[in-house]
Amino acid sequence: MDIFKIKVIFGTEVVDVGQCDSDHISLILLIRATIHEVSGKDEVPDEDCLVWIHLPWCGERVQVNSDSELIEFFQVFRDHGLGEIVFELEKTCNVPSPPEGSTSRPNEEAEVLDQHGGYQALGWCDSEAEMLNYDGDSEKDDDKDVEDVEDGEEEGRQANEGQNMQYDKVPVFEEEFVDGDDDIIKECMDLFEGYQSKSNDEYFSDSELEPEQVRIAKLMKGIPFKKMVGGEIKFEVGQTFDNAKQMREVFREYAIQEGVALSRVKNDLLRQTYKCKEAGCPWRAHGSRLLDKMTFMIKTLVDTHECHRIYNGKEAKVSWIASKFEDLVRRNPSICVKVISDLLRERYKVSVDSQRLYKAKRRALEGLLKDHATCFSKLRRYAYMVSQSFLEGCRPFIGVDGCHLKGPYGGVLLSAVALDANSGLFPLAVCICEKETQDSWEWFLHNLKIHLKYPSDRPLTFMSDRQKGVIHALQEHFPLANRRYCARHIYANFRLTFKGDHFKKLFWRASRSSNVFDFKEAMDEIGGINPAAKSWLQEIEPKHWSRHAYDQTIRCDHVTNNMTEAFNSMLGTHRASSYLELLEFIRRMVMRKFQDRKEECEQWNSALPPRVNAKILKNSKESRVLTIIAAGNKEYEVLGPNEGYAIKLGEYSCQCGSWQVSGIPCRHAMAAISHHCGKAAVKDKITAYVHQSLTKSAYMQTYNGMIHPIPDQNRWLEVPACILVEGQTEHIDPPPRTVQPGRPKILRKREQDEGPKGGKSGTVTCKICNQVGHNKRTCKNILTAALIPHEHFRFLNLIIPPLMAIVELDDVSMIVLDALDLCCLYLLNIAVVG
């Protein structure tokens, strides 16, 4: 439960009222607490008051007109992570206050006033409760899977018409007459928990003509129910509940907490009486409705249990279980009911049957499905509110990919991701479509092209898998852009035909070769092992999968599409959320990440990003073993143990090709730069040899803009009709939901030669024949001539346990076989003679 610090601006004063939570706040309590802090008087002001709330995130002041609006503002402050709320109080006109001369009698037993004198019954009198024997608790509610509230009210009304039996006398607590105890009022004001009063007579009126405002003012002297620290429930006489439903829910929670079974003696619109079902247990509680015809108060209480705890209580009904684990099920729709059962035992010490667990999970999923369907009606408003970002400072390298969504309506999330100067992910756009088809890719890339407004004369490269839909869409909308194919996907198809670690090492060596000589060497070795493998790879142009053929102006040496895979993995369990929640998660994640990176960049002391510095440091260490031969005019020859390359510092090139492709000096270039600039000056001059797109200035330019925040859904603007396409409306209907036959698959579909996740690894060895690949249960050599040379057997005895059998071989020799061997005898159709 969130506790907020409350301050009120009253005239020229700023009053520190105390602390409160959203469950126990109301306008009249706020006004009364403020008046008490200012004047020290426990009274309702004579004038009407206007209450305003200050919203610090937008600098606005909004009027609060009702308690429901007040509670909504508390929830908004909680969502913003704020712990202090500032109100402003203005007096306007008259509000009747309780007359000072109102009479109060010493506290007596709660009774029903004389209705012949014009008074209405306020609650259920204990003396009348003893005359009826009514049990409103139905043990069949779990089987029917319905709420017990309606049943309890109906049965309560039926029981009140008949059935008169005696109950044991339950004492009513005698309470002291409270008349303006300043110390108690001050203590309660500091805690901002309302005014406590245990006198039932204070809730009775001497006149039906008493104004409603005065009745409500008197009503505030009750003790609003509030859970203890840790969520523990404690009852006391004088506690009030907002309505009958809340009181029922609290007593149900209490029964589960204490592990007891409660009987509903009275359970209707006017009173509620509970007693422990265990014979001899004195616990009992009674409450009735107050003057406002809504609030319930505990009038009598015997808070002592003398019974043993029940662990399989029936109070944990389907609706209660669903309410407790609704958020968990929504975040993990595939969660096993056994997990919910374990959590129930751990948190609430309750054991329930599996049928209730399945019903509760299904009810939570029904709410999730409803949320998924509702989000469609808000998508156009969301699109109208979102402010899009742009591409500046990033390298012209974009990865595109799709991932499947796990919600009830399925779908695929298409994404386009770029890289900043520090090799960080820079999401450009996302799209939710029905399937990963050519039409979907064309629509997505068409809108991406409009959004980027990228000049056609500038180089651009896309990285993707070899899915036909995305290839055709790229050719349609970005015909001049270079295309790279993810080497990991290519190898996944390659190894289906050409298996072995030697092919794997040679393939990746060819893919990561930065010059044509190393590439040809690796390809020749592949052809030497299997010419068909080389021919298979030659069908794919090297510019799509090998570094040496990449466009060197891009300054990116990535051969895989791991950047989009990393973005997909960041979504995690949100892939099962509704479309609106998923898009909001992505927007907030990117907005927060962009701001964090902007702040981190301001702390950098170097002109190069950290990851670029790390690569330069690594290459510098590796260059120490190289031999440098200066040729003049910034040209060098660098010799290594098994290699030798020519470097031209003036042209920013190395014969190995790595410098040109990545934009970062390789180890050969670092050796030449160290010789040219001197070891002491390399640190200051190395920036001149790194491409501009990999510097701090490019990084800052990338995050120069921002993603603007938007308010919550209740404050989204309506979509103007002028921007809607003719025939469109703001509302979008959800697509038809298709459910695949069979049990839903939990694990993803793995590739043919991909092993199972986790579990044991290794090879099984048979104990009989000592051969690998099978165990003794499936061994085909279990019966050999050496073991059993004869044709007929006679079964003599079967001993359990252990399960063994004795078999005699023609009265010559005896052997002992286990039950598994006997099964093999029958399977092989060997005659067993009796």
C-alpha positions in Angstrom: 0.0 0.0 0.0 1.5 3.4 -1.0 1.6 6.1 1.6 1.7 9.7 0.5 2.8 12.9 2.4 -0.1 15.4 2.3 0.4 19.2 2.3 -2.5 21.7 1.9 -2.2 25.4 0.8 -4.9 27.2 2.9 -4.9 30.9 2.3 -1.3 32.0 2.8 -0.3 29.0 4.9 1.1 25.7 3.8 -0.2 23.1 6.2 1.6 19.7 6.7 -1.4 17.5 7.4 0.4 14.2 7.7 0.4 10.9 5.7 -2.4 8.9 4.1 -3.1 6.3 1.5 -5.7 6.1 -1.3 -7.8 3.5 0.6 -8.7 5.9 3.5 -9.0 9.4 1.9 -12.0 11.5 1.2 -12.7 15.1 0.5 -14.5 15.8 3.9 -11.7 14.0 5.8 -9.1 16.2 4.0 -11.0 19.4 4.7 -11.6 18.5 8.3 -8.0 17.5 8.9 -6.8 20.8 7.4 -9.2 22.9 9.5 -8.0 21.1 12.6 -4.3 21.8 11.9 -5.0 25.4 11.2 -7.5 26.3 14.0 -7.2 23.4 16.4 -11.0 22.9 16.2 -12.6 19.6 15.5 -15.4 20.8 13.2 -16.7 21.0 9.7 -16.3 24.5 8.2 -19.4 26.7 7.8 -18.6 27.4 4.2 -18.3 25.1 1.2 -14.7 24.4 0.1 -13.2 24.0 -3.2 -10.3 21.5 -3.3 -7.6 21.8 -6.0 -4.6 19.4 -6.6 -1.3 20.4 -8.0 0.2 18.2 -10.8 4.0 18.7 -10.6 4.8 16.9 -13.9 2.8 19.5 -16.0 2.6 22.5 -13.6 -1.2 22.5 -13.7 -3.8 22.9 -10.9 -6.9 20.7 -11.3 -10.1 20.9 -9.2 -11.2 17.7 -7.4 -15.0 17.4 -7.3 -15.6 14.0 -5.8 -14.0 11.2 -3.8 -13.6 9.0 -6.9 -11.6 11.7 -8.6 -9.5 12.1 -5.5 -8.7 8.4 -5.5 -7.9 8.5 -9.2 -5.4 11.3 -8.6 -3.7 9.2 -5.9 -3.3 6.4 -8.4 -1.8 8.8 -10.9 0.8 10.0 -8.4 1.6 6.4 -7.5 2.2 5.7 -11.2 4.6 8.7 -11.5 6.5 7.4 -8.5 5.8 10.6 -6.4 5.5 10.4 -2.6 4.1 13.9 -1.9 0.8 15.5 -2.9 0.0 19.2 -2.6 -3.6 20.3 -2.3 -5.1 23.8 -2.2 -8.2 24.7 -0.2 -10.5 27.6 -0.9 -13.6 28.5 1.1 -16.6 29.6 -1.0 -20.1 29.1 0.5 -22.0 27.6 3.4 -21.8 23.9 4.4 -23.9 23.0 7.4 -21.9 21.7 10.4 -23.0 19.5 13.3 -24.9 21.5 15.9 -22.8 22.1 19.0 -25.7 21.3 21.3 -26.4 17.9 19.9 -27.0 15.4 22.7 -25.0 12.2 23.3 -26.0 9.5 25.7 -23.6 7.4 27.6 -22.6 4.4 25.6 -25.1 1.5 25.8 -25.8 -1.6 23.8 -26.5 -1.0 20.1 -30.2 -0.9 19.7 -32.9 -0.2 17.1 -34.6 3.1 17.7 -38.4 3.3 18.1 -39.8 3.4 14.6 -43.1 4.7 15.9 -41.4 7.9 16.8 -40.4 8.5 13.2 -36.9 7.0 13.4 -35.5 4.5 10.9 -33.7 1.3 11.9 -29.9 1.8 11.7 -28.5 -1.6 12.2 -29.1 -5.1 13.5 -29.6 -5.3 17.3 -27.8 -8.2 19.1 -30.9 -9.0 21.0 -32.8 -9.6 17.8 -29.9 -11.6 16.3 -30.3 -14.1 19.1 -33.8 -14.9 18.0 -32.9 -16.2 14.5 -30.7 -19.0 13.5 -29.4 -18.3 10.0 -26.4 -19.8 8.2 -25.7 -17.8 5.1 -22.5 -19.8 4.1 -22.9 -22.3 1.3 -20.4 -25.0 0.9 -21.5 -25.6 -2.7 -20.3 -22.2 -4.0 -17.0 -23.7 -5.1 -18.7 -26.3 -7.2 -21.0 -23.8 -8.8 -18.1 -21.3 -9.4 -20.3 -18.3 -8.5 -20.0 -15.4 -6.1 -21.3 -16.1 -2.6 -22.4 -12.5 -2.2 -25.7 -12.7 -4.1 -26.5 -16.1 -2.6 -25.7 -14.8 0.9 -28.0 -11.8 0.5 -30.9 -13.9 -0.9 -30.5 -16.6 1.7 -30.3 -14.0 4.4 -33.6 -12.5 3.4 -35.2 -15.9 3.3 -33.9 -16.8 6.7 -35.2 -13.6 8.2 -38.7 -14.6 7.4 -38.7 -17.8 9.5 -36.4 -20.0 11.6 -36.2 -18.8 15.3 -33.5 -20.5 17.4 -31.5 -19.4 20.4 -27.8 -18.4 20.3 -25.5 -18.1 23.3 -25.4 -14.6 24.7 -22.7 -12.6 23.0 -21.6 -9.6 25.1 -21.5 -6.1 23.7 -18.4 -4.2 24.6 -19.0 -1.3 26.9 -17.2 1.8 25.6 -16.3 5.1 27.1 -18.2 8.2 26.1 -16.0 10.4 23.8 -16.6 14.1 23.9 -13.8 16.0 22.2 -10.7 14.2 23.5 -8.0 16.5 22.1 -5.1 14.1 22.6 -6.8 11.3 20.7 -7.9 13.7 17.9 -4.3 15.1 17.6 -2.8 11.6 17.4 -5.2 10.5 14.7 -4.7 13.8 12.8 -1.0 13.2 12.7 -1.5 9.7 11.3 -4.2 11.1 8.9 -6.3 8.1 9.6 -9.6 9.8 10.6 -11.3 10.2 13.9 -11.9 7.2 16.2 -15.1 7.0 18.2 -16.5 3.9 19.8 -19.8 5.3 20.9 -22.7 3.9 18.9 -25.0 6.7 20.1 -23.1 9.3 18.2 -24.5 7.8 15.0 -28.1 8.3 16.1 -30.0 11.4 15.3 -32.8 13.0 17.3 -34.5 14.3 14.1 -35.1 13.1 10.6 -34.8 16.7 9.6 -31.0 16.7 10.3 -29.1 17.7 7.1 -27.3 15.0 5.2 -24.0 16.9 5.5 -24.2 16.8 9.2 -24.8 13.1 9.2 -21.8 12.6 7.0 -19.7 14.8 9.3 -20.7 12.6 12.2 -20.0 9.5 10.3 -16.4 10.6 9.8 -15.8 9.9 13.5 -15.6 6.1 12.8 -12.4 4.2 12.3 -11.9 3.4 8.6 -10.7 -0.1 8.2 -7.0 -0.4 7.3 -4.8 -3.4 7.1 -1.8 -3.6 9.5 1.8 -3.5 8.4 2.4 -6.6 6.2 -1.2 -6.9 5.3 -2.5 -8.4 8.5 -6.2 -7.9 9.3 -7.2 -6.9 12.8 -10.7 -6.0 13.9 -12.0 -3.7 16.6 -15.3 -2.2 17.6 -16.1 1.0 15.6 -14.3 0.0 12.4 -16.1 1.1 9.3 -16.2 -0.3 5.8 -17.2 1.6 2.7 -20.0 -0.8 1.8 -21.3 -4.3 2.4 -19.2 -5.8 -0.4 -16.0 -4.5 1.2 -16.9 -5.9 4.5 -17.7 -9.3 3.0 -14.3 -9.4 1.2 -12.4 -8.3 4.4 -14.0 -11.1 6.5 -13.3 -13.6 3.8 -9.7 -12.5 3.7 -9.6 -12.7 7.5 -10.9 -16.3 7.5 -8.2 -17.3 5.0 -5.5 -15.4 7.1 -6.5 -17.1 10.3 -7.3 -20.5 8.8 -10.9 -20.6 10.2 -14.3 -21.4 8.8 -16.9 -18.6 9.3 -20.6 -19.0 9.3 -22.7 -16.1 8.0 -25.5 -15.8 10.6 -26.7 -12.6 9.0 -25.7 -11.5 5.5 -28.0 -9.0 3.9 -28.2 -5.3 3.0 -28.7 -4.1 6.6 -26.4 -6.3 8.8 -23.7 -8.9 8.7 -23.0 -11.3 11.5 -20.2 -13.9 11.5 -19.3 -16.6 13.9 -16.7 -19.4 13.9 -18.1 -22.7 12.7 -16.0 -24.7 15.1 -18.1 -26.0 18.0 -17.1 -24.2 21.3 -15.2 -21.4 19.6 -16.4 -18.1 21.0 -15.3 -15.8 18.1 -18.1 -13.7 16.8 -18.5 -10.3 15.0 -21.5 -8.2 14.1 -21.9 -5.1 12.0 -24.7 -3.1 10.6 -25.4 -0.3 8.1 -25.1 3.4 9.2 -27.0 6.5 8.5 -25.6 7.1 5.0 -27.2 3.8 3.9 -23.8 2.7 2.5 -21.2 2.4 5.3 -21.0 -0.6 7.6 -19.6 -0.6 11.1 -18.5 -3.4 13.5 -20.8 -3.1 16.6 -19.9 -6.2 18.6 -16.8 -8.3 18.5 -15.5 -11.3 20.4 -12.0 -11.6 19.0 -10.8 -14.9 20.5 -10.4 -18.2 18.6 -10.1 -21.5 20.5 -10.1 -23.7 17.4 -7.4 -25.3 15.3 -6.2 -23.9 12.0 -7.8 -25.2 8.8 -5.5 -25.5 5.7 -8.1 -26.7 3.2 -10.6 -23.9 3.9 -13.4 -23.3 1.4 -13.2 -19.5 1.8 -10.5 -19.5 -0.9 -13.0 -19.4 -3.8 -12.3 -19.0 -7.5 -12.9 -15.3 -7.5 -10.6 -14.7 -4.6 -7.8 -16.8 -6.1 -8.2 -15.0 -9.5 -8.0 -11.6 -7.8 -4.8 -12.5 -6.0 -3.0 -13.9 -9.0 -4.5 -12.0 -11.8 -1.4 -9.9 -12.5 0.8 -13.0 -12.3 -1.3 -14.9 -14.8 -1.5 -11.9 -17.1 2.3 -11.6 -17.2 2.7 -15.3 -17.6 -0.3 -16.7 -19.4 1.3 -20.2 -19.7 2.0 -20.4 -16.0 1.3 -23.9 -14.5 -1.4 -24.1 -11.9 1.1 -26.0 -9.7 3.0 -22.8 -9.3 -0.2 -21.0 -8.2 -0.9 -23.8 -5.7 2.6 -23.5 -4.3 2.3 -19.7 -3.9 -1.1 -20.2 -2.1 0.5 -22.5 0.4 3.5 -20.3 0.8 1.7 -16.9 1.1 -1.6 -17.8 2.6 -1.2 -21.3 4.0 -4.1 -22.5 2.0 -4.5 -25.8 0.0 -7.1 -25.9 -2.7 -8.1 -28.5 -5.3 -6.9 -28.4 -8.9 -10.3 -27.7 -10.2 -10.5 -24.4 -8.4 -7.0 -23.5 -9.6 -7.9 -24.1 -13.3 -11.1 -22.1 -12.9 -9.2 -19.2 -11.3 -6.6 -19.2 -14.1 -9.3 -19.4 -16.7 -11.1 -16.4 -15.1 -7.9 -14.4 -15.1 -7.2 -15.2 -18.7 -10.7 -14.1 -19.6 -9.9 -10.7 -18.2 -6.6 -10.7 -20.2 -8.5 -11.5 -23.4 -10.9 -8.7 -22.7 -8.0 -6.3 -22.2 -6.5 -7.4 -25.5 -9.7 -6.8 -27.3 -10.3 -3.4 -25.7 -6.8 -2.1 -26.7 -7.8 -2.1 -30.4 -10.3 0.7 -29.8 -7.4 2.9 -28.5 -4.8 2.2 -31.1 -5.7 5.2 -33.3 -5.6 7.6 -30.3 -2.2 6.1 -29.3 -0.8 6.6 -32.8 -2.1 10.2 -32.7 -0.4 10.9 -29.3 3.0 9.3 -30.0 5.8 11.5 -31.2 8.2 9.7 -33.5 12.0 9.9 -33.3 14.5 10.2 -36.2 17.8 8.9 -37.6 20.8 11.2 -37.1 24.4 10.3 -36.2 23.9 6.6 -36.6 25.8 4.6 -39.2 23.7 3.8 -42.3 23.2 0.2 -41.2 19.7 -1.1 -40.4 18.7 -4.6 -39.2 15.2 -5.8 -39.8 13.5 -8.9 -38.3 10.3 -10.2 -36.8 9.3 -12.0 -33.7 6.1 -13.9 -32.9 3.8 -12.5 -30.2 2.2 -14.8 -27.6 -1.1 -13.0 -26.9 -4.5 -14.5 -27.6 -4.6 -12.7 -31.0 -1.1 -13.8 -32.0 0.6 -11.6 -34.6 4.2 -10.8 -35.5 6.2 -7.7 -34.3 8.4 -6.4 -37.2 11.3 -4.1 -36.1 14.0 -2.0 -37.7 17.1 -1.3 -35.5 20.2 0.8 -36.2 23.5 1.1 -34.3 24.9 4.2 -32.6 28.6 5.1 -32.4 29.0 3.0 -29.3 27.4 -0.1 -31.0 24.3 0.5 -28.9 20.8 -0.4 -30.2 18.8 2.4 -31.7 15.3 1.2 -32.5 13.8 3.0 -35.5 10.4 1.6 -35.9 8.1 -1.3 -35.0 5.1 -2.8 -36.6 2.5 -5.3 -35.5 1.1 -7.4 -38.3 -0.9 -10.6 -38.7 2.0 -12.7 -40.3 5.5 -12.2 -41.6 4.4 -12.1 -45.3 5.6 -10.0 -48.3 2.6 -7.7 -48.0 3.4 -7.0 -44.3 7.0 -6.3 -45.1 6.1 -4.0 -47.9 3.7 -2.0 -45.8 6.3 -1.7 -43.0 9.2 -0.7 -45.2 7.1 1.7 -47.2 6.2 3.6 -43.9 9.8 3.3 -42.8 11.0 4.9 -46.0 8.5 7.8 -45.5 9.6 8.2 -41.9 13.4 8.2 -42.6 13.4 10.5 -45.6 16.8 9.1 -46.4 18.5 10.6 -49.4 18.7 8.1 -52.3 22.3 9.1 -53.2 23.7 8.2 -49.8 24.8 4.6 -49.0 22.5 2.4 -47.0 22.7 -1.2 -46.0 20.1 -3.6 -44.6 20.7 -6.8 -42.6 18.1 -9.5 -42.6 17.5 -13.2 -42.9 16.8 -14.8 -46.2 13.0 -14.8 -45.8 11.6 -14.2 -49.3 9.0 -11.7 -48.2 11.6 -9.2 -46.7 14.0 -9.7 -49.7 11.3 -8.7 -52.3 10.1 -5.8 -50.1 13.6 -4.4 -49.8 14.0 -4.7 -53.6 10.7 -2.8 -54.0 11.2 0.1 -51.6 15.0 0.3 -51.2 16.4 -0.8 -54.6 19.7 1.0 -54.3 20.5 -0.2 -50.8 22.9 -3.0 -50.1 21.6 -6.1 -48.5 23.4 -8.4 -46.1 22.1 -11.8 -45.0 22.6 -13.0 -41.5 25.5 -15.5 -41.6 24.1 -17.5 -38.7 20.9 -18.2 -40.7 23.0 -19.2 -43.8 25.1 -21.6 -41.7 21.9 -23.1 -40.1 20.8 -24.1 -43.7 24.4 -25.0 -44.7 24.9 -27.5 -41.8 21.7 -29.4 -42.6 23.6 -30.9 -45.6 27.3 -30.4 -44.6 27.8 -31.4 -41.0 31.0 -31.4 -38.9 33.1 -28.9 -37.0 35.6 -28.6 -39.8 32.9 -27.1 -42.1 31.7 -24.9 -39.2 35.2 -23.4 -38.6 35.9 -22.9 -42.3 32.5 -21.3 -42.9 32.9 -18.7 -40.2 36.5 -18.0 -41.3 35.2 -17.3 -44.8 32.4 -15.1 -43.5 34.7 -13.0 -41.3 37.5 -12.6 -43.8 38.2 -8.9 -44.4 40.2 -9.4 -47.6 39.6 -11.5 -50.7 42.8 -13.6 -50.2 41.7 -15.0 -46.8 38.3 -15.6 -48.2 39.5 -17.6 -51.2 41.8 -19.7 -49.0 38.9 -20.7 -46.7 36.7 -21.5 -49.7 39.4 -23.6 -51.3 39.7 -25.6 -48.1 35.9 -26.2 -48.0 36.1 -27.3 -51.7 39.0 -29.7 -50.9 36.8 -31.4 -48.3 33.6 -31.5 -50.3 33.3 -29.6 -53.7 29.5 -29.7 -53.3 29.8 -27.6 -50.1 31.8 -24.9 -51.9 29.3 -24.9 -54.8 26.5 -24.5 -52.3 28.1 -21.4 -50.8 29.1 -19.9 -54.2 25.4 -19.7 -55.1 25.1 -16.8 -52.6 27.0 -13.7 -53.6 29.9 -12.9 -51.2 28.6 -9.3 -50.8 25.7 -10.7 -48.8 27.6 -12.7 -46.2 31.4 -12.1 -46.3 33.1 -9.0 -44.8 35.6 -8.5 -47.6 32.8 -7.7 -50.1 30.9 -5.4 -47.8 30.4 -1.7 -48.7 33.3 -0.1 -46.8 31.5 3.3 -46.5 29.1 1.8 -44.0 31.9 1.3 -41.4 30.2 -1.7 -39.8 31.6 -5.2 -39.9 28.6 -7.2 -38.5 28.0 -10.5 -40.3 25.0 -11.5 -38.2 21.7 -9.9 -37.3 22.1 -10.2 -33.6 21.2 -6.6 -33.1 17.5 -7.3 -33.9 17.7 -10.6 -32.0 18.9 -8.6 -28.9 16.0 -6.2 -29.3 13.5 -9.0 -29.5 15.0 -10.6 -26.4 14.5 -7.3 -24.5 10.7 -7.6 -24.9 10.7 -10.8 -22.7 7.3 -11.6 -21.2 5.8 -8.4 -22.7 5.4 -10.4 -25.9 2.3 -11.9 -24.2 0.9 -8.5 -23.3 -1.8 -6.6 -25.2 -0.7 -4.7 -28.3 -1.1 -1.4 -26.5 0.8 -2.5 -23.5 3.6 -3.8 -25.7 3.9 -0.6 -27.7 3.9 1.5 -24.5 6.6 -0.7 -23.0 8.8 -0.2 -26.0 8.2 3.5 -26.1 9.0 4.0 -22.4 12.0 1.7 -22.6 13.5 3.6 -25.5 12.6 7.0 -24.0 14.3 6.0 -20.8 17.3 4.5 -22.5 17.9 7.5 -24.8 17.9 9.9 -21.8 20.3 7.6 -19.8 22.7 7.5 -22.8 22.6 11.2 -23.2 23.5 11.7 -19.5 26.2 9.0 -19.7 27.8 10.7 -22.8 28.2 13.9 -20.9 30.4 12.1 -18.4 32.8 10.7 -21.0 36.4 12.1 -20.8 37.5 10.7 -24.1 36.5 11.9 -27.6 35.7 8.2 -28.5 32.9 6.0 -27.1 33.9 3.3 -24.5 33.5 0.3 -26.8 35.6 2.0 -29.5 38.2 2.7 -27.0 38.1 -0.9 -25.8 38.7 -2.2 -29.4 41.6 0.2 -29.9 43.2 -0.9 -26.6 42.9 -4.5 -27.6 44.4 -3.9 -31.0 47.2 -1.9 -29.5 48.2 -4.7 -27.2 48.2 -7.2 -30.0 50.4 -4.9 -32.1 53.3 -5.2 -29.7 54.4 -8.5 -31.3 54.5 -7.0 -34.8 57.6 -5.8 -36.7 57.3 -2.4 -38.4 59.2 -1.3 -41.5 58.8 2.4 -42.4 58.7 3.1 -46.2 58.1 6.9 -46.0 55.1 9.1 -46.9 53.0 7.4 -44.0 53.4 4.0 -45.6 54.5 1.0 -43.6 55.0 -2.8 -43.9 54.0 -4.7 -40.8 55.2 -8.3 -40.3 53.8 -10.8 -38.0 54.6 -14.5 -37.2 52.6 -15.8 -40.1 51.5 -12.7 -42.0 52.6 -9.4 -43.6 50.5 -6.4 -44.7 51.0 -3.0 -46.2 49.5 0.0 -44.4 48.8 3.5 -45.8 48.0 5.9 -43.0 47.2 8.7 -45.4 44.5 6.6 -47.1 43.3 5.0 -43.8 43.7 1.6 -45.2 45.3 -1.7 -44.3 45.8 -4.6 -46.7 44.0 -6.9 -44.2 40.8 -4.9 -44.9 39.6 -4.7 -41.3 40.3 -1.0 -40.9 38.3 -0.1 -44.0 35.3 -2.2 -43.1 35.0 -1.4 -39.4 36.3 2.2 -39.3 38.5 1.4 -36.3 42.3 0.9 -36.8 43.3 -2.8 -36.8 46.4 -4.1 -34.9 48.6 -3.6 -38.0 47.4 0.0 -38.3 47.9 0.6 -34.6 51.5 -0.5 -34.9 52.0 2.0 -37.8 50.2 4.8 -35.9 52.3 4.2 -32.8 55.5 4.5 -34.9 54.3 7.6 -36.8 52.9 9.6 -33.8 55.1 8.3 -31.0 53.8 6.1 -28.2 53.3 9.1 -25.9 51.1 11.0 -28.4 49.0 8.0 -29.6 46.4 8.6 -27.0 45.8 12.2 -28.1 46.0 11.6 -31.9 44.2 8.3 -32.3 40.9 10.1 -32.8 42.1 11.3 -36.2 42.3 7.7 -37.5 38.8 6.7 -36.3 35.9 7.3 -38.7 33.7 10.3 -37.8 30.6 8.1 -37.3 32.3 6.3 -34.4 33.2 9.4 -32.3 31.6 11.1 -29.3 30.2 13.9 -31.5 28.3 11.5 -33.7 27.0 9.8 -30.5 25.7 13.1 -29.1 24.1 13.9 -32.5 22.3 10.6 -32.4 20.6 11.4 -29.1 20.2 15.1 -29.7 16.4 14.6 -30.0 14.0 13.0 -27.6 10.9 10.9 -27.3 8.2 13.0 -25.7 6.2 11.6 -22.8 2.4 11.2 -23.2 -0.3 11.1 -20.5 -2.3 8.0 -19.5 -5.0 6.6 -21.6 -7.8 8.5 -19.9 -6.3 11.8 -21.2 -5.6 10.9 -24.8 -7.0 13.3 -27.3 -9.6 12.2 -29.8 -8.4 11.7 -33.3 -9.4 14.6 -35.5 -11.8 13.5 -38.3 -9.7 15.4 -40.8 -6.7 13.1 -40.5 -8.8 9.9 -40.8 -9.0 8.2 -44.2 -12.5 8.4 -45.7 -14.6 5.5 -44.4 -12.4 5.0 -41.3 -13.5 5.5 -37.7 -11.5 6.0 -34.5 -12.6 2.6 -33.2 -10.8 -0.6 -34.5 -12.5 -3.9 -34.0 -10.3 -6.8 -32.9 -9.5 -9.4 -35.6 -11.2 -12.8 -35.5 -9.5 -15.0 -32.9 -8.4 -18.4 -34.2 -7.5 -21.2 -31.8 -5.2 -24.0 -33.0 -6.3 -27.5 -32.3 -4.5 -29.4 -29.6 -2.5 -28.4 -26.5 -0.7 -25.0 -27.0 3.0 -25.5 -27.5 5.3 -24.0 -24.9 8.7 -24.7 -26.3 9.9 -23.2 -29.6 10.4 -25.3 -32.6 14.1 -26.3 -32.7 16.2 -27.0 -35.7 16.9 -30.6 -36.8 20.4 -30.9 -35.4 19.8 -28.7 -32.4 19.8 -30.5 -29.1 17.1 -30.2 -26.4 17.3 -27.5 -23.9 19.0 -28.6 -20.6 18.7 -32.1 -19.4 21.4 -34.8 -19.5 24.0 -34.9 -22.1 26.3 -37.8 -23.2 25.9 -41.2 -24.8 24.1 -44.2 -23.3 26.1 -47.4 -23.0 24.4 -50.8 -22.9 25.4 -53.0 -19.8 24.9 -56.2 -21.8 26.8 -55.8 -25.0 28.8 -52.7 -24.0 27.8 -50.9 -27.2 26.8 -47.2 -27.3 23.5 -45.8 -28.5 21.1 -47.9 -26.5 20.5 -49.4 -23.0 19.7 -53.0 -21.9 16.0 -52.5 -22.4 16.4 -52.0 -26.1 19.4 -54.3 -26.6 18.9 -56.8 -29.5 21.7 -59.0 -28.3 20.2 -59.8 -24.9 19.8 -63.5 -25.8 23.0 -65.1 -27.1 24.0 -68.7 -27.6 26.6 -68.4 -24.9 24.1 -67.3 -22.4 21.1 -69.6 -23.2 22.2 -72.5 -25.4 19.0 -74.6 -25.1 15.7 -74.2 -26.8 13.2 -75.0 -24.0 12.9 -73.4 -20.6 10.8 -74.3 -17.5 9.5 -71.4 -15.3 9.8 -72.4 -11.7 9.2 -69.5 -9.3 8.5 -65.7 -9.1 9.6 -63.8 -6.1 8.3 -60.3 -5.3 10.1 -58.3 -4.0 12.6 -58.2 -5.5 11.1 -59.0 -8.9 13.2 -62.0 -10.0 12.6 -65.4 -11.6 14.5 -68.7 -11.5 14.8 -70.6 -14.7 16.0 -74.2 -15.0 17.9 -75.2 -18.1 17.0 -78.8 -18.8 17.8 -79.8 -15.2 21.5 -79.0 -15.9 22.2 -75.5 -14.7 20.4 -72.7 -13.0 20.6 -69.0 -13.8 18.8 -66.0 -12.3 17.2 -63.5 -14.7 15.4 -60.2 -13.7 11.8 -59.5 -14.8 13.1 -57.4 -17.8 14.8 -60.5 -19.2 11.6 -62.5 -18.8 9.7 -59.9 -20.9 12.4 -60.3 -23.6 11.8 -64.0 -23.6 8.1 -63.5 -24.3 8.7 -60.9 -26.9 11.0 -63.3 -28.8 8.3 -66.0 -28.7 10.5 -68.4 -26.8 8.4 -71.3 -25.5 8.1 -71.5 -21.7 7.1 -75.0 -20.6 5.0 -75.4 -17.4 
